[in-house]
Amino acid sequence: MKILLVRVSSLGDVLHNLPMVADLLRHDPGATIDWVVEEGYVSLVRLNPHVRKIIPWALRRWRKGLGKPETRAEIKAFFRSLREEEYDYVFDTQGLLKTGVIMGAARTRKGGKKVGLANGSEGSGYEGISRIFHTDSIPLDPRTHAVARGRLVAGAALGYAVDSAPDFGLPAPQAAQRPAFLPAEDYAVFFHGTARAAKKWADANWIALGHALAPMPVLLPWGSEQELKDAQALAARIPNARVLPKLSMMDAVTLAQHAALAVGVDTGLTHIAAAFVRPTVEIYCDSPKWKTEGNWSERIVNLGDLGAPPSSDDVIAAARRLLGQG
């Protein structure tokens, strides 16, 4: 079979779609799998060696220059690349108008299927109009986990059961590939930043956790000027803490990949650490735990829930257990 996956964004959602690849190949080991993804996440999908062809979608950038000839040329080139192949199955697991348009433009063989979501999950950005591009729409429980969603859609379309732990297809960390910005010794990383203030964990909690982990180095990444200020304020009060330079997305992925301990709020980089099955504490403050919790390994601890952030004592106890300290 030739299969096209359409999942263009965001970081966490693209990550959570990766286990579809392993499932499809268990069902048909000879299948070829291509993927349409926002250009900023191409390098993440490329980590999975079983994706044959990645087709970059650059809508975020194109919107800024739709009147420019070079932008229109890029858009035409995208659709040419998309239509080079005829697929047996095209899966849209995002359920938006823009992903439906991509699905609609993709070519299928005679009898091929275009399969998508019949409904969204609670709190998702699902757009029902996307169904006009489907040949088959798969209904799911509105509280389906983010990782299970795409897996169940493909399983229903192809007639196989989804009954194994998710395999993200990500490589194990290699000591020889440890970049210079990481310390040589084991470290903890605190993914403290998030775009929505209500999802943040209180500074006093991060500081208490940092003191409990001392003398273990604590690395503090950031992605915006406000997050940089927050990281600097935390570093001033946490022993052996270090504010990292601004990292590319793939450097941030490497940071998660090599961590001896990752602690973070409900954000893409925390979920990446969990996907690598690093010892990870996921903290939920203002988002539902059921939706994205790392539930595939005992090396992942999920604490808190919507409107019920965990205490520093609970997170400290979980971190110590993951580090083998009690």
ZIFEN-V98515 format. One record per residue. N is the residue number from 1. RES is the residue in one letter. SS is DSSP state (A for helix, B for strand, O for the rest). PHI is phi as a letter, one per 40 degrees, with the letter a starting at -180 (NA if undefined). D_LAST is the distance of its C-alpha to the last C-alpha in Angstrom with 2 decimals. Layout:
[[N/RES/SS/PHI/D_LAST] [N/RES/SS/PHI/D_LAST]]
This chain:
[[1/M/O/NA/49.11] [2/K/B/b/48.96] [3/I/B/b/46.46] [4/L/B/b/46.02] [5/L/B/b/42.95] [6/V/B/b/43.58] [7/R/O/a/40.49] [8/V/O/c/41.33] [9/S/O/a/38.63] [10/S/O/c/36.22] [11/L/A/d/33.34] [12/G/A/c/30.81] [13/D/A/c/33.55] [14/V/A/c/34.74] [15/L/A/d/31.25] [16/H/A/c/30.86] [17/N/A/c/34.24] [18/L/O/d/33.36] [19/P/A/c/32.27] [20/M/A/d/35.89] [21/V/A/c/36.91] [22/A/A/c/34.97] [23/D/A/c/36.12] [24/L/A/c/39.72] [25/L/A/c/39.69] [26/R/A/c/38.32] [27/H/A/c/41.24] [28/D/O/a/43.74] [29/P/O/d/42.64] [30/G/O/c/45.86] [31/A/O/c/45.45] [32/T/B/b/45.72] [33/I/B/b/43.68] [34/D/B/b/44.66] [35/W/B/a/43.03] [36/V/B/c/44.45] [37/V/B/a/42.01] [38/E/B/d/42.40] [39/E/A/d/43.08] [40/G/A/c/40.05] [41/Y/A/b/37.73] [42/V/A/d/39.70] [43/S/A/c/37.33] [44/L/A/c/34.36] [45/V/A/c/36.38] [46/R/A/c/37.58] [47/L/O/c/34.09] [48/N/O/c/34.73] [49/P/O/c/37.25] [50/H/O/c/38.72] [51/V/O/c/40.42] [52/R/O/c/43.92] [53/K/B/b/45.45] [54/I/B/b/44.08] [55/I/B/b/46.67] [56/P/B/c/45.86] [57/W/B/b/46.77] [58/A/O/b/47.33] [59/L/A/d/48.37] [60/R/A/d/46.53] [61/R/A/c/48.57] [62/W/A/c/51.74] [63/R/A/d/52.00] [64/K/A/c/52.62] [65/G/A/a/55.63] [66/L/O/c/57.20] [67/G/O/c/60.65] [68/K/O/c/60.21] [69/P/A/d/61.81] [70/E/A/c/58.88] [71/T/A/c/56.51] [72/R/A/c/58.84] [73/A/A/c/59.11] [74/E/A/c/55.33] [75/I/A/c/55.22] [76/K/A/c/58.03] [77/A/A/c/56.27] [78/F/A/c/53.10] [79/F/A/c/55.12] [80/R/A/c/57.00] [81/S/A/c/53.77] [82/L/A/c/52.44] [83/R/O/c/55.65] [84/E/O/c/55.95] [85/E/O/b/54.31] [86/E/B/b/55.04] [87/Y/B/b/51.94] [88/D/B/c/51.52] [89/Y/B/b/48.79] [90/V/B/b/47.85] [91/F/B/b/44.71] [92/D/B/b/44.23] [93/T/O/b/40.78] [94/Q/O/b/41.06] [95/G/O/g/44.01] [96/L/O/b/45.77] [97/L/A/d/49.45] [98/K/A/c/48.84] [99/T/A/c/46.88] [100/G/A/c/49.56] [101/V/A/c/52.21] [102/I/A/c/50.50] [103/M/A/d/50.31] [104/G/A/c/53.95] [105/A/A/c/55.08] [106/A/O/c/53.34] [107/R/B/c/55.63] [108/T/B/b/55.13] [109/R/B/c/57.06] [110/K/B/d/59.47] [111/G/B/g/57.42] [112/G/B/c/54.28] [113/K/B/b/51.90] [114/K/B/b/50.43] [115/V/B/b/47.43] [116/G/B/a/45.54] [117/L/B/c/43.89] [118/A/O/c/46.00] [119/N/O/a/43.86] [120/G/O/c/41.04] [121/S/O/c/37.56] [122/E/O/d/37.00] [123/G/O/g/37.04] [124/S/O/c/38.12] [125/G/O/c/41.15] [126/Y/O/d/43.04] [127/E/O/b/46.83] [128/G/A/d/48.89] [129/I/A/c/51.77] [130/S/A/c/49.78] [131/R/A/c/50.74] [132/I/A/c/54.32] [133/F/A/c/53.23] [134/H/O/c/51.62] [135/T/O/c/53.29] [136/D/B/b/50.34] [137/S/B/b/48.04] [138/I/B/b/44.89] [139/P/O/c/43.69] [140/L/O/b/39.98] [141/D/O/d/38.08] [142/P/O/c/37.79] [143/R/O/b/34.02] [144/T/O/c/33.49] [145/H/O/d/30.38] [146/A/A/d/31.38] [147/V/A/c/30.40] [148/A/A/c/32.17] [149/R/A/d/35.33] [150/G/A/c/36.98] [151/R/A/c/35.79] [152/L/A/c/37.43] [153/V/A/c/40.59] [154/A/A/c/41.10] [155/G/A/c/40.32] [156/A/A/c/42.84] [157/A/A/c/45.46] [158/L/A/b/45.20] [159/G/O/g/44.52] [160/Y/O/b/41.15] [161/A/O/c/38.02] [162/V/O/b/34.80] [163/D/O/b/32.26] [164/S/O/b/29.80] [165/A/O/c/26.76] [166/P/O/c/28.11] [167/D/O/b/28.87] [168/F/O/c/29.36] [169/G/O/g/30.98] [170/L/O/c/29.18] [171/P/O/c/28.96] [172/A/O/c/25.87] [173/P/O/c/25.35] [174/Q/O/b/27.48] [175/A/A/d/26.81] [176/A/A/c/30.57] [177/Q/A/c/30.77] [178/R/O/c/28.34] [179/P/O/c/30.62] [180/A/O/c/31.40] [181/F/O/c/29.96] [182/L/O/c/26.38] [183/P/O/c/24.72] [184/A/O/c/24.43] [185/E/O/c/20.76] [186/D/O/d/17.78] [187/Y/B/a/18.01] [188/A/B/b/16.91] [189/V/B/b/19.80] [190/F/B/b/20.45] [191/F/B/c/23.12] [192/H/O/c/24.28] [193/G/O/c/27.94] [194/T/O/a/29.82] [195/A/O/c/33.52] [196/R/O/b/33.24] [197/A/A/d/32.27] [198/A/A/c/31.07] [199/K/A/c/28.29] [200/K/O/c/26.82] [201/W/O/b/23.68] [202/A/O/d/24.55] [203/D/A/d/24.57] [204/A/A/d/22.87] [205/N/A/c/19.77] [206/W/A/c/19.77] [207/I/A/c/20.30] [208/A/A/c/17.44] [209/L/A/c/15.08] [210/G/A/c/16.81] [211/H/A/c/16.43] [212/A/A/c/12.66] [213/L/A/c/12.56] [214/A/O/d/15.26] [215/P/O/c/16.65] [216/M/O/c/15.89] [217/P/B/c/19.23] [218/V/B/b/19.64] [219/L/B/b/22.68] [220/L/B/b/24.76] [221/P/O/c/27.39] [222/W/O/a/30.26] [223/G/O/b/33.20] [224/S/O/a/35.65] [225/E/A/c/37.01] [226/Q/A/c/35.20] [227/E/A/c/31.84] [228/L/A/c/32.69] [229/K/A/c/33.35] [230/D/A/c/30.09] [231/A/A/c/28.18] [232/Q/A/c/30.12] [233/A/A/c/29.41] [234/L/A/c/25.64] [235/A/A/c/25.81] [236/A/O/c/27.77] [237/R/O/b/24.93] [238/I/O/b/21.80] [239/P/O/c/21.32] [240/N/O/g/21.87] [241/A/B/c/22.83] [242/R/B/a/25.72] [243/V/B/c/28.14] [244/L/O/c/29.24] [245/P/O/c/32.92] [246/K/O/c/34.23] [247/L/O/b/33.11] [248/S/O/c/35.03] [249/M/A/c/33.51] [250/M/A/c/32.87] [251/D/A/c/31.28] [252/A/A/c/28.90] [253/V/A/c/28.22] [254/T/A/c/27.55] [255/L/A/d/25.15] [256/A/A/c/23.10] [257/Q/A/c/23.64] [258/H/A/b/22.14] [259/A/O/c/19.17] [260/A/O/c/15.74] [261/L/B/a/14.64] [262/A/B/b/17.23] [263/V/B/b/17.20] [264/G/B/a/20.57] [265/V/B/c/22.96] [266/D/O/c/25.15] [267/T/O/a/27.09] [268/G/A/d/28.25] [269/L/A/c/26.11] [270/T/A/c/22.85] [271/H/A/c/24.24] [272/I/A/c/25.22] [273/A/A/d/21.69] [274/A/A/c/20.80] [275/A/A/c/23.97] [276/F/O/c/22.97] [277/V/O/f/19.71] [278/R/O/c/17.74] [279/P/O/d/14.16] [280/T/B/b/15.62] [281/V/B/b/15.20] [282/E/B/c/18.70] [283/I/B/b/19.86] [284/Y/B/b/22.93] [285/C/O/b/25.08] [286/D/O/a/28.64] [287/S/O/a/28.74] [288/P/O/c/28.14] [289/K/A/c/24.88] [290/W/A/d/26.80] [291/K/A/c/28.90] [292/T/A/b/26.62] [293/E/O/d/23.00] [294/G/O/c/21.37] [295/N/O/b/21.35] [296/W/O/b/21.76] [297/S/O/a/18.32] [298/E/O/c/14.77] [299/R/O/c/13.96] [300/I/B/b/15.61] [301/V/B/b/14.50] [302/N/B/b/17.54] [303/L/B/b/17.57] [304/G/B/g/20.71] [305/D/B/a/24.24] [306/L/O/d/27.86] [307/G/O/g/28.40] [308/A/B/a/24.92] [309/P/O/c/22.62] [310/P/O/c/18.94] [311/S/O/c/17.82] [312/S/A/c/16.01] [313/D/A/c/13.31] [314/D/A/c/12.83] [315/V/A/c/12.84] [316/I/A/c/10.48] [317/A/A/c/7.77] [318/A/A/c/8.92] [319/A/A/c/9.20] [320/R/A/c/5.81] [321/R/A/c/4.92] [322/L/A/c/8.32] [323/L/O/c/8.03] [324/G/O/g/5.68] [325/Q/O/b/3.80] [326/G/O/i/0.00]]
